[in-house]
Amino acid sequence: MAAVLILIATAVLALRSYQESGDPQLGQPSVTDTVPAPSDGASGPAPVALRIPALGVDETLITLGLNPDETVEVPTDFDKPGWYKFGPAPGQLGSAVILGHVDSYEGPAVFYRLKDLEAGDSIEVSLADGTIAHFAVTKVETYPKTEFPAEGVYGSHGDETLQLVTCGGEYDADARSYLSNIVAYTSLVDTDSGEAPAAAGQK
């Protein structure tokens, strides 16, 4: 499989910087990792909405790419999770990745309770063609940012998987950043047809 060399933000999704207010800032990338490029199996309808019943999450998705410096983009809206578009769509072969903030200067954000997910919890992703991909949580792990497993999260391992990523662990007030990342690993259960979901902003 072809690979592209991109900078992975091991400090993904801490909090964006608000210089005047002194709010926590988004962590900066600190390592370079080789991440597999999307394969032919990555083609498919884009995801448009995410539902996590156990957490009360039911949100439209935004699309994330790379910044000019090749760091992974993060959502500009604290209440909206984002799909990393250079990976496969959820339900396609490979590791789809959805990122979301843990909190903001106003309080809890969309993935505030991601750490509370348990094995077996259901995840539903609505796709642009009306299909719904159903996933089940397999495990939830916390990693120091310096040990973020980029290949394990973004790489393809021969299955249809979805990883949900946010920040967590202890908060470093001086650095205005969380010290860890939380990753919820899930595997595809099945897909079914449903009504086409509302577009972003029409929920």
C-alpha positions as CSV (number, residue, x, y, z in Angstrom):
1,M,0.0,0.0,0.0
2,A,1.3,3.4,-0.8
3,A,2.1,5.7,2.1
4,V,2.4,9.4,2.5
5,L,4.5,11.1,5.1
6,I,2.5,13.6,7.1
7,L,2.8,15.2,10.4
8,I,0.4,13.8,12.9
9,A,-0.7,16.0,15.7
10,T,0.0,13.9,18.8
11,A,-1.5,16.6,20.8
12,V,-4.7,16.5,18.7
13,L,-7.7,18.2,20.1
14,A,-6.5,19.8,23.3
15,L,-8.2,23.2,23.0
16,R,-7.8,26.1,20.6
17,S,-5.8,29.1,21.7
18,Y,-7.6,32.2,22.9
19,Q,-4.7,34.5,23.6
20,E,-6.7,37.3,25.2
21,S,-8.7,35.0,27.5
22,G,-5.9,32.6,28.3
23,D,-7.9,29.6,27.4
24,P,-6.2,26.3,26.7
25,Q,-4.5,26.0,23.3
26,L,-4.5,23.3,20.7
27,G,-1.4,21.2,21.1
28,Q,1.2,21.3,18.4
29,P,2.6,18.3,16.5
30,S,5.8,17.0,17.8
31,V,6.6,13.9,15.7
32,T,6.5,12.7,12.1
33,D,4.8,9.4,11.3
34,T,4.2,7.5,8.1
35,V,0.5,7.0,7.6
36,P,-0.9,4.7,5.0
37,A,-2.7,6.5,2.1
38,P,-6.3,5.6,1.4
39,S,-6.5,2.5,-0.7
40,D,-9.0,1.7,-3.5
41,G,-11.3,0.4,-0.7
42,A,-11.4,3.9,0.8
43,S,-13.8,5.2,-1.8
44,G,-17.4,5.4,-0.9
45,P,-20.0,7.9,0.3
46,A,-18.8,10.5,2.8
47,P,-20.0,10.4,6.4
48,V,-22.4,13.2,7.3
49,A,-23.6,12.5,10.9
50,L,-22.4,10.7,14.0
51,R,-24.6,9.1,16.7
52,I,-23.3,7.7,20.0
53,P,-26.4,6.7,22.0
54,A,-24.5,5.9,25.2
55,L,-23.1,9.5,25.3
56,G,-26.2,11.3,24.0
57,V,-24.2,12.5,20.9
58,D,-26.1,13.1,17.7
59,E,-24.3,15.5,15.5
60,T,-23.6,16.3,11.9
61,L,-20.0,15.9,10.8
62,I,-17.6,18.3,9.3
63,T,-14.8,17.3,7.0
64,L,-11.1,17.6,8.1
65,G,-8.0,17.6,6.0
66,L,-4.5,18.9,6.5
67,N,-3.2,22.4,7.4
68,P,-0.7,24.1,5.1
69,D,2.1,22.8,7.4
70,E,0.6,19.2,7.0
71,T,-0.7,18.9,10.5
72,V,-4.1,17.3,10.8
73,E,-6.9,19.8,11.0
74,V,-9.3,19.8,14.0
75,P,-12.9,21.0,14.2
76,T,-13.4,24.8,14.5
77,D,-16.7,24.1,16.2
78,F,-16.4,22.5,19.6
79,D,-19.8,20.8,19.3
80,K,-19.1,19.2,15.9
81,P,-17.0,16.1,15.4
82,G,-14.9,15.9,12.2
83,W,-14.0,13.1,9.8
84,Y,-10.4,12.9,8.5
85,K,-11.0,12.9,4.7
86,F,-7.7,11.5,3.7
87,G,-8.6,8.2,5.4
88,P,-11.4,5.8,4.3
89,A,-15.0,6.6,4.9
90,P,-16.5,4.8,7.8
91,G,-17.6,1.3,6.7
92,Q,-14.9,1.0,4.0
93,L,-11.8,-1.1,4.4
94,G,-9.2,0.6,6.6
95,S,-9.2,2.9,9.6
96,A,-11.7,5.8,9.5
97,V,-11.0,8.5,12.0
98,I,-13.3,11.0,13.6
99,L,-11.9,13.7,15.9
100,G,-13.7,15.9,18.4
101,H,-12.9,18.4,21.2
102,V,-13.2,17.3,24.8
103,D,-14.1,20.8,26.1
104,S,-13.9,24.5,25.5
105,Y,-13.7,27.7,27.4
106,E,-17.5,27.4,27.8
107,G,-17.6,23.9,29.2
108,P,-17.9,20.3,27.9
109,A,-17.6,19.7,24.2
110,V,-18.8,16.9,21.9
111,F,-16.4,14.2,23.0
112,Y,-16.3,15.2,26.7
113,R,-17.5,11.7,27.8
114,L,-15.6,9.7,25.2
115,K,-13.6,8.1,28.0
116,D,-16.8,6.7,29.4
117,L,-17.5,4.4,26.4
118,E,-17.4,0.7,27.1
119,A,-16.8,-2.3,24.9
120,G,-20.0,-3.2,23.1
121,D,-21.4,0.3,23.0
122,S,-22.8,1.2,19.6
123,I,-21.7,3.9,17.2
124,E,-23.7,4.9,14.2
125,V,-22.4,6.9,11.2
126,S,-24.9,8.1,8.6
127,L,-23.4,8.4,5.1
128,A,-24.3,10.7,2.2
129,D,-26.2,8.0,0.3
130,G,-28.5,7.3,3.2
131,T,-26.7,4.2,4.4
132,I,-26.0,3.8,8.1
133,A,-22.8,2.1,9.2
134,H,-23.1,0.5,12.7
135,F,-19.9,0.0,14.8
136,A,-19.3,-1.5,18.2
137,V,-16.7,-0.2,20.6
138,T,-13.9,-2.7,21.2
139,K,-11.7,-0.8,23.6
140,V,-10.9,2.7,24.9
141,E,-7.3,3.7,25.5
142,T,-5.5,6.7,26.9
143,Y,-2.0,7.6,25.6
144,P,0.5,10.2,26.6
145,K,0.8,12.6,23.6
146,T,4.4,11.7,23.2
147,E,3.3,8.1,22.7
148,F,0.3,8.6,20.4
149,P,0.0,5.5,18.2
150,A,-0.4,7.1,14.8
151,E,-0.1,3.9,12.8
152,G,-2.5,2.1,15.1
153,V,-5.1,4.9,14.8
154,Y,-4.7,5.9,11.2
155,G,-3.2,2.8,9.6
156,S,-5.1,0.0,7.8
157,H,-5.1,-3.4,9.5
158,G,-7.2,-5.4,7.1
159,D,-10.6,-4.6,8.7
160,E,-13.3,-1.9,8.6
161,T,-12.7,0.1,11.7
162,L,-13.5,3.5,13.1
163,Q,-11.4,5.4,15.7
164,L,-12.7,8.3,17.7
165,V,-10.1,10.7,19.1
166,T,-10.1,13.4,21.7
167,C,-7.9,14.8,24.4
168,G,-7.8,13.8,28.1
169,G,-5.7,12.9,31.1
170,E,-4.2,15.6,33.2
171,Y,-4.3,19.3,32.2
172,D,-1.1,21.3,32.0
173,A,-2.1,24.8,32.9
174,D,1.2,26.3,32.0
175,A,1.1,24.7,28.5
176,R,-2.6,25.2,28.3
177,S,-3.0,21.7,27.0
178,Y,-4.0,18.2,28.0
179,L,-1.2,15.7,28.4
180,S,-2.9,12.7,26.8
181,N,-5.2,11.5,24.0
182,I,-8.2,9.2,24.4
183,V,-8.9,6.9,21.5
184,A,-12.1,4.8,21.3
185,Y,-11.5,1.9,18.9
186,T,-14.5,0.4,17.1
187,S,-15.2,-2.3,14.5
188,L,-17.9,-2.5,11.8
189,V,-21.0,-4.6,12.8
190,D,-23.1,-4.0,9.7
191,T,-24.6,-1.5,7.4
192,D,-28.2,-0.8,6.4
193,S,-30.2,1.6,4.3
194,G,-32.0,4.5,5.9
195,E,-33.4,7.9,5.1
196,A,-30.8,10.4,3.8
197,P,-29.6,12.4,6.8
198,A,-30.0,16.2,6.9
199,A,-27.0,18.2,5.6
200,A,-24.8,20.1,8.1
201,G,-26.6,23.1,9.5
202,Q,-30.1,21.6,8.7
203,K,-30.3,19.4,11.7
